Amino acid sequence: MTPALVCERLVKRYGDKTVVDRVGFHIDEGEAYGLLGPNGAGKTTTISMLVGLLRPDEGSVRVGGIDVDEDPVAAKRLIGYVPQEIALYPELTARENLRYFGRLHGLPRRELASRIGEVLDLVGLSGRGDDKVGTYSGGMKRRTNIAVALLHRPRLLILDEPTVGVDPQSRVAILDRVEALVGEGMSLLYTSHYMEEVERVCTRVGIIDQGRVVADGSKRELVAELGGTDRVELTLDGDVTAAAEKLRTVEGVSEAVVTGSSSIRLLVAGGRHLLPALLSAVGDTGAVTGVEVVEPDLEAAFLHLTGSTLRD
Amino acid sequence: MAKTLGKSTLSALLVVGGHELRSRLRDGTAPLIALVAPILLATMFGLALGGDDDPPFKATIGVVDLDGGEFPASVQREALNTDELKGVLTFRQYPDEAAARGAVDGGESGAALVFPAGFSESVGAGRGGQVSVLESPESPLAGVVARSMVDRISALVEARTLAVRASLEAGVPADRVQLFVEENGAAGPALSLVGDPVSGGKVDLAVHYGAGMAVMFAFFVVGTTARSLLVERQNGTLDRMRAAPLPLWTALMGKSAVGFGLALVSMCATWLSSVLIFGASWGDPLGVFLLLLAHVFAATAIVMLVASRAKTDAQADGYTLGVAFVFAFLGGSIVPVYNLPEWLRSVSLITPNGWVSAGLSELAGTGAGPSAVLVPIAVVTGIGVVAGTLALLGFRKGRFA
């Protein structure tokens, strides 16, 4: 079966700066692929090239076997793109927004009317479809943002940080809808700052850092790269920067990153056995108030591969 | 496939255009800028400057003839006999420069010419001569006429001086040279103002300023579309449109078309209200329409060029305002071109306003048909093509298209 998306050696430069550097991955039909990376890693630039908004300097993108550069219009028919911003007209109702973008996708009037009802239902907004989007909560706007991309029944749904700025309840609602769509066979490209979202929705993950895909595989494959390394979350009262410096000198500690004003994340080979050495290394830089040893997970894999936390 | 794409693209253009137009109607800018403002402008200028059956202007030019010779008398006689100034120009004599200055300052005369003593003799002897002009800011048109007469006199004096010198060089005796020159075709001043830069003065001022304002306003009308384009880019809706299965330029073209259409309506509304309410004549309707059409095209392209370089909607507003006012000033939409210094008159020709102003003067002033304004139309269209090409390049770089 033709893959839903194949991108090969994508490069995008702005002046001397290469923001996307030979990025390549593929998404099989019906597969949910997560693209993880910190801010500025090149995720949105990559997506802009995938959906035909930006022309790559090198490389190629094929959507459902169609080359985006050669036939962008045909390729875009297969894509449902949900941008990171709420790309809607606040002065229009959800229904009017959907009608406008649906007509741009060339949906016939009659089909469009029924599809608007279906997608509003799908995102749980059928009762508020005639309200102006400007009056919506952040979560409702996000759901409408997704609904627009679903109107034309795309083969590949691309969601760029779809839950930024929404309350936990709306986030759960959005993830439920996305999971349902994947369950129905839709292919998905999902980027997020939230590791747990990617872990929940996606079967395969690509980790992008400084414009390059540094790892690509299933969650199990990525975690396996850690070997016997554990993630240790340390909280303390004191100078976390100085403490992290000292912790890096402990044998077996591969990463020590300050994640908050009183927290440090460590990657430690055989974490449980090294706890006494870690506590001793903190020494007089602060008083340890909590320690959590976590089994190897995607968060630890990300830290291992990029040397930073996802929200850096 | 190509046919389907063409149809869907056209349909999408209409969808984008319809959406843009509804937005402009909803926020009230379309009726305000396309109808209310231009009709108001035409009315204001009609009430203030037009609306009667008088010739475009009448001017009284003072004359201080300290020479007493044939030359000053001949200049006045010839001027009064020209087709352009017959019935328009009146000469009033003053004994000296101080009296003339007082008359000009007091508004009795619009301007004055001072012929110094010995002027005719000096010219006749090939030594040239100097005529000075007294002007008043209150009567700019009279000043223009007086200066253009002096320009003409200067040309004649130069010709006469050259002829005398050439005759002397050729051996004609000094006491016979004046007669010799006059016998051989350089007899008195054959004054003619045809082709002199006073054409603006021949046009009803209400038409001149009304058209000037409409020409300037076209930039503001298109500016609202440029602003909307920038807002859509900031809000992400432009990218959403570009992600639709359509050529990337569809959104840009759909919105630009609305700006173009509204600007054309705006200009035509000014023109029609000036004609229908005040009976002003802008000249041959087809010529006027083609000129306005070319200007709207150029204004749209220029404003889009500005928008393609702007990063925010506020920046686009500022740039548009700047361009519109500078072009209006240089192109004679605010101050008539003939009132500008010589070097600025040349600069006016790099603006569409300057060419439109010249074209309208031609149509309204001479009653000529569309063929008389083919050059202005071609130049203005050319300005639009160049600006439009640069705009498209900028839009591609700025992720608009």
Interface residues (C-beta under 8 A of the other chain):
Chain A: S48 V51 G52 L53 L54 P72 V73 A74 K76 R77 I79 Y81 P83 Q84 E85 I86 A87 L88 Y89 E91 Y100 F101 R103 L104 H105 G106 V148
Chain B: L5 S8 S11 A12 V15 V16 H19 S23 R26 N235 G236 T237 D239 R240 M241 R242 A243 A244 P245 L246 P247 L248 R399
